[in-house]
Amino acid sequence: MSKKVSITLDDTILDFVDRLASNRSSFINEILWKEKRRIMMEELENAYKEQANDPDFQEEISVWDVAVGDGLNA
């Protein structure tokens, strides 16, 4: 779903956009999607680091690691 919005761009930025793209909306959307993905990946990386440094979480995972292997060789 898309919504039409009105934004104000600095003249220099608008000239930059117009030099690089024939469709302003597509260009700006593409840049914002890339930035959204970059931020999401950064947040995910930070969450993994947080988990790795959380002793309570690591203890819980180790319990599950043992439980997952129970009876597999039977």
C-alpha positions as CSV (number, residue, x, y, z in Angstrom):
1,M,0.0,0.0,0.0
2,S,1.3,3.5,-0.8
3,K,0.3,6.9,0.4
4,K,0.9,10.2,-1.2
5,V,2.7,12.6,1.1
6,S,4.2,16.0,0.7
7,I,7.7,16.6,1.8
8,T,10.2,19.5,1.6
9,L,13.6,18.9,0.3
10,D,16.6,21.1,0.3
11,D,17.3,22.5,-3.2
12,T,20.7,20.8,-3.3
13,I,19.2,17.4,-2.3
14,L,16.4,17.8,-4.9
15,D,19.0,18.5,-7.6
16,F,20.9,15.4,-6.5
17,V,17.8,13.2,-6.7
18,D,16.9,14.6,-10.1
19,R,20.4,14.0,-11.5
20,L,20.2,10.3,-10.4
21,A,16.6,9.3,-11.0
22,S,13.9,9.8,-13.5
23,N,11.3,8.9,-10.8
24,R,11.7,10.8,-7.5
25,S,9.3,8.6,-5.6
26,S,10.9,5.3,-6.6
27,F,14.4,6.7,-5.9
28,I,13.5,8.0,-2.4
29,N,11.5,4.8,-1.6
30,E,14.5,2.6,-2.6
31,I,16.9,4.7,-0.4
32,L,14.5,4.5,2.6
33,W,14.0,0.7,2.1
34,K,17.8,0.2,2.2
35,E,18.1,2.4,5.3
36,K,15.2,0.5,7.0
37,R,16.9,-2.8,6.2
38,R,20.3,-1.5,7.5
39,I,18.7,-0.4,10.7
40,M,16.8,-3.7,11.1
41,M,20.0,-5.7,10.6
42,E,21.9,-3.5,13.1
43,E,19.1,-4.1,15.6
44,L,19.2,-7.8,15.0
45,E,23.0,-7.9,15.4
46,N,22.7,-6.0,18.7
47,A,20.0,-8.4,19.9
48,Y,22.2,-11.4,19.1
49,K,25.2,-9.8,20.9
50,E,22.9,-9.1,23.9
51,Q,21.8,-12.8,23.9
52,A,25.3,-14.0,23.7
53,N,26.2,-11.9,26.8
54,D,23.2,-12.8,28.8
55,P,24.1,-15.6,31.2
56,D,20.5,-16.4,32.0
57,F,19.6,-16.8,28.3
58,Q,22.7,-18.9,27.7
59,E,21.8,-21.2,30.6
60,E,18.3,-21.6,29.2
61,I,19.7,-22.4,25.7
62,S,22.1,-25.0,27.2
63,V,19.2,-26.8,28.8
64,W,17.3,-26.9,25.5
65,D,20.5,-28.1,23.7
66,V,20.6,-31.1,26.0
67,A,16.8,-31.7,25.7
68,V,16.9,-31.6,21.9
69,G,19.4,-34.4,21.7
70,D,17.6,-36.7,24.1
71,G,16.7,-40.0,22.4
72,L,17.9,-39.2,19.0
73,N,20.3,-42.2,18.9
74,A,17.8,-44.6,20.3
